Amino acid sequence: MNVDVVDVLRERGFVKQCSGEIGLRDLFAKKENVVFYIGFDPTSDSLHIGSLVPIMAMAHLQKAGNTPICIIGGGTAMIGDPSGKTEMRRIMSPIEIEENCLRITNQIKRYLIPQKNLIFANNAEWLLNLKYIGFLRDVGKYFKVNEMIKAEAYKQRLDRQEGLSFIEFNYQLLQAYDFLVLFDKHKCRLQMGGDDQWGNMLAGVNLVKRMRNKDVYALTFPLLTTARGNKMGKTETGAIWLDAEKTSPFDFYQYWINVDDSDVVRFLNYFTFVSRKEINKIKELKGADLRSAKETLAYEATKLTHGEGEAQKARISSVAIFESKTGNLDSMPTIKISQKEINAGVPIIEVLCLTRLAATKSDARRLISQGGIYVNDQKINSLDFVVNGDLVKNSSILIRRGKKQHYRILVEKL
C-alpha cells in the first residue's frame, strides 16, 4: 500500500517540495509503517481551514498504514515562529498555551483513526527542560548563521525596521531539534508542513544526518490561495475556524458551497476523501452542473469537521434558504429576540451589529448604502429601516449580507 503513497499525495496536489524524493519513495516501498510528523502551532484556541491541508495529508498517510505523530508546539509557542510574519508574535502565557494545545489536539483527533497507530506529543516535554549552554554546545555548533539568514523568513524580517529578535532567531534550532528527538524516540523519518517551513525542515533533516548519520526527509505543502488570490479560509468577516463555536457548521458548509467554480476540483482533492475517479468525472462538469459538485464538497468537508449529523442539518438548511425558501433552519446562525422587542421594533443597524453581519455601526451604514443588506430577501435601502413584527414568518426573520452570509432572528413568543 505504501508504494504509491507519494503518488497519492502528488496527484491530490499536496506536494510542493520534497527532499530526497527517490530515497523517500524507496523508504515507503520497503517499510510497511513509516513514522512521520507534522507540527501545529497553538497560537489560537482553534485551527482554521488552512490547517486542513496538513491534517488531510496526515490522514491519507495513516490510511496507507503509516504512523502519524502530531506535535503540538507548546514549547516553540513560547518563542513564536517568525515565518511569514512581519513583526514579532505576541508572547502568550503558559496557561493560554496549555489550553490552546488541549483544544487543538481534540480538533485534530476528529480526522484520524484512533484505533490505528497514532501519537500525540507536546514539544514542551523536551524543550522546556533544555540546558542552554549544553544545547548550544551539542546542537548549536551545527548551525551556521550565514546560512540561517538566507532563509526567506529571516531575510524579510532583517530587511524591515522592526528587525528580528534573538529569541525568534532560535526558532529554527528548536524545530530542527524536534526532528532529532522524534527520530531518537520513535524512529521518525519524515517531517511534513507548509512551504513557509522549508528552511526549518531542512535544518532538521541536516541535523539528524550530522548527529545520527541517518537519512530523513522533508515534504512541504503549497500555501493555498483561492482562485481570486485570497488566503485560504479568509472571508470578509474573518477566518473560517474548525471550532463550531467560532464558525457554525452552517457557515462552514456555506463557505464550501460558495467557492469559485474553478476551485471545486482542487478543493475536493484536498479537503475530502472522494476518490480520484469520482473527482475526474467532476472535472468535466460546467456551469449549473457544478452545483452538485459544490454540494458534495460542502457536505463531505462539513462531515469530516463537524460530524454527519451537523452536515445533514447544514445541507437541509441550505436547501431551505436557496431553493424551497421553507424548511428546517435550525443549523443557521441564530439570535433570539423576544416578541415584545420585535413588536416595538429594532433598528436595522442594531440588528446587523447583534448578528455580527457588521462589525460596527459605521460598517452597517456602509453595507446598507451599498445595497448589500436584505431582510426576508428584500433589499434594504434606508438607514432608518426598522425590523418589526410584520416581518415574522414561522417565528423567524432572515437577514442576509450579500449573497452568502445569512442569519436568523428567532422570535420568542410571549
RACOR-V846180 format. One record per backbone hydrogen bond with DSSP energy under -0.5 kcal/mol. NH is the residue of the N-H (numbers start at 0). CO is the residue of the C=O. Records with the same first field share a line. If there is no record, write none. Layout:
NH: CO / CO
//
This chain:
3: 0
4: 1
7: 3
8: 4
9: 5
10: 6
11: 7
12: 9
13: 8
14: 8
15: 13 / 219
16: 219
18: 217
20: 17
23: 19
24: 20
25: 21
26: 22
27: 23
28: 24
29: 25
30: 26
35: 66
36: 189
37: 68
38: 191
39: 70
41: 39
42: 40
48: 239
50: 47
51: 48
52: 49
54: 50
55: 51
56: 52
57: 53
58: 54
59: 55
60: 56
61: 57
62: 58
63: 59
64: 61
65: 60
66: 33
67: 65 / 116
68: 35
69: 67 / 118
70: 37 / 68
71: 69 / 120
72: 39 / 70
73: 71
76: 72
77: 74
78: 75
79: 75
84: 81
91: 89
96: 92
97: 93
98: 94
99: 95
100: 96
101: 97
102: 98
103: 99
104: 100
105: 101
106: 102
107: 103
108: 104
109: 105 / 106
110: 107
111: 107 / 108
113: 111
115: 112
118: 67
120: 69
122: 71
124: 121
125: 122
126: 122
127: 123
129: 126
131: 129
134: 130
135: 131
136: 132
137: 133
138: 134
139: 134
140: 135
141: 138
142: 139
144: 142
146: 143
147: 143
148: 144
149: 146
150: 147
153: 150
154: 150
155: 151
156: 152
157: 153
158: 154
159: 156
162: 156 / 159
168: 164
169: 165
170: 167
173: 169
174: 170
175: 171
176: 172
177: 173
178: 174
179: 175
180: 176
181: 177
182: 178
183: 179
184: 180
185: 181
186: 182
187: 181
188: 34
189: 34
190: 216
191: 36
192: 218
194: 220
196: 193
197: 194
200: 196
201: 197
202: 198
203: 199
204: 200
205: 201
206: 202
207: 203
208: 204
209: 205
210: 206
211: 207
212: 207 / 208
213: 207
215: 213
216: 188
218: 190
219: 16
220: 192
223: 221
225: 229
228: 225
231: 223
233: 230
234: 237
237: 234
239: 232
240: 238
241: 46
245: 242
246: 242
249: 330
251: 247
252: 248
253: 249
254: 250
255: 251
256: 252
257: 253
258: 255
262: 259
263: 259 / 260
266: 262
267: 263
268: 264
269: 265
270: 266
271: 267
278: 274
279: 275
280: 276
281: 277
282: 278
283: 280
284: 281
288: 285
289: 286
290: 287
291: 288
292: 288
293: 289
294: 290
295: 291
296: 292
297: 293
298: 294
299: 295
300: 296
301: 297
302: 298
303: 299
304: 300
305: 301
306: 301 / 302
310: 306
311: 307
312: 308
313: 309
314: 310
315: 311
316: 312
317: 313
318: 314
319: 315
320: 316
321: 317
322: 318
323: 318
324: 318 / 319
328: 326
331: 328
334: 407
336: 409
338: 411
341: 337
342: 338
343: 339
344: 340
345: 386
347: 384
350: 346
351: 347
352: 348
353: 349
354: 350
355: 352
356: 351
357: 351
363: 359
364: 360
365: 361
366: 362
367: 363
368: 364
369: 365
370: 367
371: 366
373: 399
374: 377
375: 397
377: 374
378: 376
379: 372
380: 378
384: 381
386: 345
387: 385
388: 341
390: 387
391: 388
392: 395
395: 392
396: 408
398: 396 / 406
399: 373
400: 404
401: 371 / 399
403: 400
404: 400
405: 403
406: 398
407: 332
408: 396
409: 334 / 407
410: 394 / 408
411: 336 / 409
412: 410
//
